[in-house]
């Protein structure tokens, strides 16, 4: 047999690389993720699973393991990355906040309850005294934080007890007759802020607030699930139990933002919200949340008073939706949902919902593992998702990619969760 000439080999290779040929194209792009074992480090890997490197990390001591990064979201132009994290909850009224960094990890800033802790130093300082009275039937042990302070103050009161908490070095962040800074009580994961304590600190002065009466605290002061408006000027987030708010990407100090959706119906607990991916869909959001009837996904217009019926609903009472992402062209979305196996939740898989047909189709078929947070590639061909052996994130969680038809399942990074595909090529 005669050897194949170089020209024929070149022609054969060119034909195999034509669109529709059997040789799969190598995926392009970058995927960021959170290190699963620590939940305190953001990393980036090529979509081929190579060149894994650090982008940003919380590097201070955390002996009680309270610092966690929850999720990641790229600005539509790929120049900045938003993430929700608890790493500044010692100098915020919130348990977690939304932060933004540049693509190289620099430029760290806080956008909910701005400014960041390190930026408080440039503001004039005041001293604020907060009278506190425990009107409950049980003792209280926790902390009091005052907006603008670099840290919280310990508080311990028996039932019926009272004291005055002095908060030094409070940054004067507010101006104008309708603005003020307030106190927040903290007990474990529960928090409550008290509007009645509002004052306007002024540099070099000492102020005393109205009395803070200790009442019940609740979980939920926790901005999470950040989502950029397609213009890149706003960031939406889920807040509290069922609030959807947005704040400017470069906010004024303590800008609380505004409601994006303040519906009278819908889920009791909102877990995820995402702006539409195109200018035509900039006024719409996908919302995922839970109520006593189950877990659902809604499509809602910004400013709507009603969410209407969910597009996807899980009603078995045990399964939950773990991830949600628009398709880049706005034709539908992908989501990960748990499935019951022999009367118990035994796995989670990825599904694709099509707006035109109003139907979901299966993408993955993991028999006994859990697909979680996910992100779609800019060209809409692939999904990056985290994959766990159990329902909870741990050091065995990893990030994989898969094509929209469920083929090409490929490992991108071990010890990883919360992937976010970077916009652009």
C-alpha positions as CSV (number, residue, x, y, z in Angstrom):
1,X,0.0,0.0,0.0
2,X,1.4,3.4,-0.9
3,X,1.8,5.9,1.9
4,X,-0.7,8.7,2.0
5,X,0.7,11.9,0.7
6,X,1.1,15.0,2.8
7,X,-1.5,16.9,0.7
8,X,-4.1,14.1,1.2
9,X,-3.4,14.1,5.0
10,X,-4.0,17.8,5.0
11,X,-7.2,17.5,3.0
12,X,-8.5,14.7,5.3
13,X,-7.8,16.8,8.4
14,X,-9.6,19.8,6.9
15,X,-12.6,17.8,6.0
16,X,-12.9,16.4,9.6
17,X,-12.8,19.9,11.0
18,X,-15.7,21.1,8.9
19,X,-18.9,22.0,10.7
20,X,-20.9,18.8,11.3
21,X,-17.8,16.6,11.2
22,X,-17.4,13.9,13.8
23,X,-14.4,15.5,15.5
24,X,-15.6,17.5,18.4
25,X,-14.5,21.1,18.5
26,X,-12.4,22.0,21.6
27,X,-14.4,24.3,23.9
28,X,-13.2,27.8,24.3
29,X,-13.6,30.2,27.2
30,X,-13.0,30.4,30.9
31,X,-15.0,29.1,33.9
32,X,-14.7,30.5,37.4
33,X,-15.6,28.5,40.4
34,X,-15.4,28.4,44.3
35,X,-13.0,26.1,46.1
36,X,-15.4,23.6,47.7
37,X,-13.3,22.5,50.7
38,X,-12.8,26.0,52.0
39,X,-15.7,28.0,50.3
40,X,-13.3,31.0,50.6
41,X,-11.4,31.0,47.3
42,X,-12.4,31.9,43.7
43,X,-10.5,30.2,41.0
44,X,-10.6,30.1,37.2
45,X,-9.9,27.3,34.7
46,X,-9.9,27.0,30.9
47,X,-13.0,25.4,29.5
48,X,-10.7,22.5,28.5
49,X,-9.9,21.9,32.2
50,X,-6.4,23.3,32.0
51,X,-4.5,26.3,33.5
52,X,-6.3,26.3,36.8
53,X,-5.4,29.4,38.9
54,X,-6.5,31.6,41.8
55,X,-8.5,34.8,41.1
56,X,-9.3,36.0,44.7
57,X,-9.4,34.5,48.2
58,X,-10.2,35.5,51.8
59,X,-6.9,35.0,53.5
60,X,-7.5,36.1,57.1
61,X,-7.9,33.5,60.0
62,X,-11.3,31.9,60.2
63,X,-11.1,29.5,63.2
64,X,-14.9,29.1,63.5
65,X,-15.3,28.4,59.7
66,X,-18.0,31.1,59.3
67,X,-16.7,32.6,56.0
68,X,-18.5,31.2,52.9
69,X,-18.8,32.3,49.3
70,X,-22.2,31.3,47.9
71,X,-22.3,32.1,44.2
72,X,-20.6,33.9,41.3
73,X,-22.0,36.1,38.4
74,X,-20.1,37.7,35.6
75,X,-20.9,41.2,34.3
76,X,-22.2,40.8,30.7
77,X,-19.0,42.2,29.2
78,X,-16.8,39.9,31.3
79,X,-14.9,42.7,33.0
80,X,-16.1,42.2,36.5
81,X,-17.3,39.3,38.7
82,X,-19.9,39.6,41.4
83,X,-20.2,37.2,44.3
84,X,-22.1,36.9,47.5
85,X,-20.1,36.1,50.6
86,X,-20.1,36.3,54.4
87,X,-16.5,37.5,54.7
88,X,-17.4,41.0,55.9
89,X,-20.4,40.2,58.2
90,X,-18.5,41.7,61.1
91,X,-18.8,45.2,59.7
92,X,-22.2,44.9,58.0
93,X,-25.8,44.7,59.1
94,X,-26.1,41.7,56.8
95,X,-25.0,38.1,57.3
96,X,-23.7,38.1,53.7
97,X,-23.2,40.8,51.1
98,X,-22.7,41.1,47.4
99,X,-19.2,42.1,46.3
100,X,-17.5,42.9,43.0
101,X,-13.9,42.3,41.7
102,X,-12.3,42.8,38.4
103,X,-11.5,39.8,36.2
104,X,-7.9,39.6,37.6
105,X,-9.2,39.6,41.2
106,X,-8.3,43.3,41.9
107,X,-10.7,46.2,42.7
108,X,-12.6,44.5,45.6
109,X,-15.7,46.5,46.6
110,X,-18.9,45.9,48.4
111,X,-22.2,46.8,46.6
112,X,-24.8,45.9,49.3
113,X,-24.3,48.0,52.4
114,X,-21.4,49.7,50.8
115,X,-18.6,50.6,51.4
116,X,-16.4,47.7,52.2
117,X,-14.7,47.4,55.6
118,X,-11.3,48.7,54.4
119,X,-12.9,51.7,52.8
120,X,-14.5,53.0,56.0
121,X,-11.1,54.5,57.0
122,X,-11.4,57.4,54.7
123,X,-14.6,58.8,56.3
124,X,-14.9,61.1,59.4
125,X,-15.5,59.2,62.6
126,X,-18.1,59.6,65.4
127,X,-19.0,57.8,68.6
128,X,-22.5,56.4,68.9
129,X,-24.1,55.3,72.2
130,X,-27.1,52.9,71.9
131,X,-29.3,52.3,75.0
132,X,-30.5,48.7,74.9
133,X,-33.3,47.1,77.0
134,X,-34.2,43.4,77.0
135,X,-38.0,43.3,77.2
136,X,-38.1,39.5,76.5
137,X,-38.5,36.7,78.9
138,X,-35.1,35.1,78.1
139,X,-31.6,36.4,78.4
140,X,-29.8,37.7,75.3
141,X,-26.2,37.1,74.4
142,X,-25.0,38.4,71.1
143,X,-23.6,41.5,69.4
144,X,-24.7,45.0,68.4
145,X,-23.4,46.4,65.1
146,X,-23.9,50.0,64.1
147,X,-23.7,50.9,60.4
148,X,-20.4,52.4,59.6
149,X,-18.5,50.8,62.5
150,X,-15.5,48.6,61.8
151,X,-16.7,45.8,64.1
152,X,-19.6,44.7,66.3
153,X,-19.8,45.1,70.1
154,X,-20.7,42.3,72.5
155,X,-24.0,42.5,74.4
156,X,-25.2,40.2,77.2
157,X,-28.4,41.0,79.1
158,X,-30.7,39.0,81.4
159,X,-34.4,39.2,80.9
160,X,-35.5,42.7,81.8
161,X,-31.9,44.0,81.9
162,X,-30.7,47.2,80.2
163,X,-27.3,48.8,79.3
164,X,-25.8,51.3,77.0
165,X,-23.5,50.1,74.2
166,X,-20.8,52.5,73.1
167,X,-19.7,52.1,69.5
168,X,-16.5,54.0,68.6
169,X,-15.1,54.9,65.2
170,X,-18.4,55.0,63.4
171,X,-17.9,56.3,59.8
172,X,-20.2,59.3,59.0
173,X,-21.7,57.8,55.8
174,X,-25.1,59.6,55.5
175,X,-26.2,63.1,54.7
176,X,-29.6,64.7,54.3
177,X,-32.7,64.9,56.5
178,X,-34.2,61.6,55.3
179,X,-31.1,59.5,55.8
180,X,-29.5,57.9,58.9
181,X,-27.5,54.9,60.2
182,X,-29.0,52.2,62.4
183,X,-28.2,49.5,64.8
184,X,-28.4,45.8,64.1
185,X,-28.6,43.0,66.7
186,X,-26.8,39.7,66.0
187,X,-27.3,36.3,67.6
188,X,-25.8,33.5,65.7
189,X,-27.1,33.4,62.2
190,X,-30.1,35.6,63.1
191,X,-30.1,39.4,62.8
192,X,-32.5,42.3,63.0
193,X,-32.0,46.0,62.3
194,X,-33.9,48.8,64.2
195,X,-35.0,51.8,62.3
196,X,-35.9,53.6,65.5
197,X,-32.1,53.9,66.3
198,X,-31.4,56.0,63.2
199,X,-29.0,58.9,63.7
200,X,-26.7,60.8,61.4
201,X,-23.1,60.6,62.7
202,X,-20.9,63.6,62.3
203,X,-17.1,63.6,62.5
204,X,-15.7,64.2,66.0
205,X,-19.1,64.1,67.7
206,X,-20.9,61.7,70.1
207,X,-24.5,60.9,69.6
208,X,-27.1,58.8,71.5
209,X,-29.8,56.9,69.7
210,X,-33.3,56.1,70.9
211,X,-33.6,53.0,73.1
212,X,-33.3,49.7,71.3
213,X,-35.8,47.2,72.7
214,X,-34.6,43.6,72.1
215,X,-37.2,41.6,70.3
216,X,-37.1,38.4,68.2
217,X,-34.4,38.1,65.5
218,X,-34.9,36.3,62.2
219,X,-32.6,34.6,59.6
220,X,-32.6,36.1,56.2
221,X,-30.6,39.4,56.2
222,X,-28.5,37.8,53.5
223,X,-28.1,39.1,50.0
224,X,-27.4,36.2,47.7
225,X,-27.8,35.1,44.1
226,X,-26.4,38.2,42.5
227,X,-27.4,38.8,38.9
228,X,-26.2,41.6,36.6
229,X,-28.6,43.7,34.5
230,X,-27.7,43.3,30.8
231,X,-26.5,47.0,30.8
232,X,-24.0,46.2,33.7
233,X,-25.3,49.2,35.7
234,X,-27.4,47.3,38.3
235,X,-27.1,44.1,40.3
236,X,-30.2,42.2,41.4
237,X,-30.2,39.9,44.4
238,X,-32.5,37.9,46.6
239,X,-32.8,39.3,50.1
240,X,-34.5,38.2,53.3
241,X,-37.1,35.5,52.8
242,X,-38.9,36.7,49.6
243,X,-37.5,40.0,48.5
244,X,-36.0,40.8,45.2
245,X,-34.0,44.0,45.1
246,X,-31.4,45.7,43.0
247,X,-28.6,48.1,43.7
248,X,-26.4,50.2,41.4
249,X,-23.1,48.4,40.6
250,X,-21.3,51.5,42.0
251,X,-23.6,52.5,44.8
252,X,-23.5,55.4,47.2
253,X,-22.8,54.5,50.9
254,X,-25.5,52.3,52.4
255,X,-27.6,52.4,49.3
256,X,-30.3,49.9,50.1
257,X,-31.5,49.8,46.5
258,X,-35.0,49.2,45.4
259,X,-37.5,46.4,44.8
260,X,-37.1,44.7,41.4
261,X,-40.2,42.6,42.0
262,X,-42.6,43.1,44.9
263,X,-45.3,40.6,44.0
264,X,-48.3,39.8,46.2
265,X,-48.1,36.1,45.2
266,X,-45.3,33.8,44.4
267,X,-43.0,31.8,46.6
268,X,-42.6,32.3,50.4
269,X,-38.8,32.0,50.1
270,X,-36.9,33.2,47.1
271,X,-33.6,31.4,46.5
272,X,-32.5,32.6,43.0
273,X,-33.1,35.4,40.6
274,X,-31.6,36.1,37.2
275,X,-32.0,39.0,34.8
276,X,-32.8,38.2,31.2
277,X,-29.6,37.8,29.1
278,X,-30.4,40.1,26.2
279,X,-31.4,43.8,25.8
280,X,-34.8,42.7,24.7
281,X,-35.2,40.6,27.9
282,X,-33.6,43.2,30.3
283,X,-36.9,43.8,31.9
284,X,-37.6,40.1,32.8
285,X,-36.3,37.8,35.4
286,X,-36.3,34.1,36.2
287,X,-37.1,33.5,39.9
288,X,-36.8,30.3,41.8
289,X,-38.4,29.8,45.1
290,X,-40.2,27.6,47.6
291,X,-43.6,27.6,49.3
292,X,-45.7,25.0,51.1
293,X,-46.8,23.5,47.7
294,X,-43.2,22.9,46.5
295,X,-40.3,24.4,44.6
296,X,-40.9,26.4,41.4
297,X,-39.4,28.5,38.7
298,X,-41.2,31.7,37.5
299,X,-40.8,34.1,34.7
300,X,-41.7,37.6,35.8
301,X,-41.4,41.2,34.6
302,X,-39.5,43.7,36.7
303,X,-42.0,45.8,38.7
304,X,-44.7,43.2,38.5
305,X,-47.2,42.9,41.3
306,X,-47.9,39.2,40.6
307,X,-45.6,36.4,39.5
308,X,-48.3,34.2,38.2
309,X,-48.1,30.4,37.7
310,X,-44.6,28.8,37.8
311,X,-43.2,27.3,34.5
312,X,-41.6,24.4,36.5
313,X,-43.0,23.1,39.7
314,X,-41.8,20.2,41.9
315,X,-44.5,19.1,44.3
316,X,-43.3,15.9,46.0
317,X,-42.4,17.9,49.1
318,X,-38.8,16.6,49.3
319,X,-37.0,17.6,46.1
320,X,-35.6,21.0,45.5
321,X,-34.3,23.0,42.5
322,X,-30.5,23.4,42.9
323,X,-29.5,25.6,40.0
324,X,-30.9,27.9,37.3
325,X,-29.5,29.7,34.3
326,X,-30.9,31.4,31.2
327,X,-29.9,30.2,27.7
328,X,-27.9,33.1,26.2
329,X,-30.4,33.6,23.3
330,X,-33.3,33.9,25.7
331,X,-35.1,30.9,24.2
332,X,-35.4,29.1,27.6
333,X,-33.3,28.1,30.6
334,X,-31.6,25.2,32.2
335,X,-32.0,24.0,35.7
336,X,-30.9,21.2,38.0
337,X,-33.6,19.4,40.1
338,X,-33.5,16.7,42.6
339,X,-35.3,13.4,41.9
340,X,-36.9,10.8,44.2
341,X,-35.5,7.3,44.0
342,X,-37.3,4.6,46.0
343,X,-39.2,7.1,48.1
344,X,-36.1,9.2,48.9
345,X,-34.2,12.0,47.2
346,X,-31.4,10.1,45.5
347,X,-30.0,12.3,42.7
348,X,-30.2,15.6,40.9
349,X,-30.0,16.1,37.1
350,X,-30.0,18.9,34.6
351,X,-33.0,19.8,32.5
352,X,-33.7,22.2,29.7
353,X,-36.9,24.3,29.5
354,X,-38.0,25.7,26.1
355,X,-40.3,28.7,26.1
356,X,-41.8,27.9,22.7
357,X,-42.9,24.4,23.5
358,X,-43.4,25.0,27.3
359,X,-41.7,21.7,27.9
360,X,-38.7,20.4,29.8
361,X,-36.2,17.8,28.5
362,X,-33.5,15.9,30.3
363,X,-29.9,16.8,29.7
364,X,-28.0,14.6,32.1
365,X,-28.8,11.2,33.6
366,X,-26.7,10.9,36.8
367,X,-27.9,7.8,38.5
368,X,-26.8,8.6,42.1
369,X,-25.1,12.0,42.2
370,X,-26.2,15.6,42.5
371,X,-26.0,18.3,39.8
372,X,-26.1,21.7,41.5
373,X,-25.3,25.3,40.5
374,X,-24.8,25.7,36.7
375,X,-23.8,28.2,34.0
376,X,-24.2,28.1,30.3
377,X,-21.4,28.9,27.9
378,X,-21.6,32.2,25.9
379,X,-22.4,30.3,22.7
380,X,-25.1,28.2,24.3
381,X,-23.5,24.9,23.4
382,X,-22.4,23.7,26.9
383,X,-23.2,23.8,30.5
384,X,-20.8,24.0,33.4
385,X,-22.2,22.5,36.6
386,X,-21.1,21.3,40.0
387,X,-21.5,17.6,40.8
388,X,-21.6,16.1,44.3
389,X,-21.9,12.6,45.7
390,X,-24.4,13.9,48.3
391,X,-26.9,16.7,48.7
392,X,-24.4,19.0,50.5
393,X,-21.3,20.7,49.1
394,X,-18.0,19.2,50.3
395,X,-14.4,18.5,49.2
396,X,-15.6,15.8,46.9
397,X,-17.7,18.2,44.8
398,X,-16.3,19.0,41.4
399,X,-17.1,21.1,38.3
400,X,-17.9,19.4,35.0
401,X,-19.0,20.5,31.6
402,X,-21.6,18.8,29.3
403,X,-23.1,19.6,25.9
404,X,-26.7,20.6,25.6
405,X,-27.6,17.1,24.3
406,X,-26.0,15.4,27.4
407,X,-22.9,14.2,25.7
408,X,-19.2,15.1,26.3
409,X,-19.3,14.9,30.1
410,X,-15.9,16.3,31.1
411,X,-14.2,17.1,34.4
412,X,-13.0,20.7,34.7
413,X,-11.9,21.0,38.3
414,X,-11.9,18.9,41.5
415,X,-12.8,20.4,44.9
416,X,-15.0,23.0,43.1
417,X,-18.6,24.3,43.0
418,X,-20.6,27.3,41.8
419,X,-19.3,27.6,38.3
420,X,-19.7,30.8,36.2
421,X,-18.8,30.8,32.6
422,X,-17.0,34.1,31.7
423,X,-18.7,36.0,28.8
424,X,-16.7,36.4,25.6
425,X,-14.6,34.0,23.7
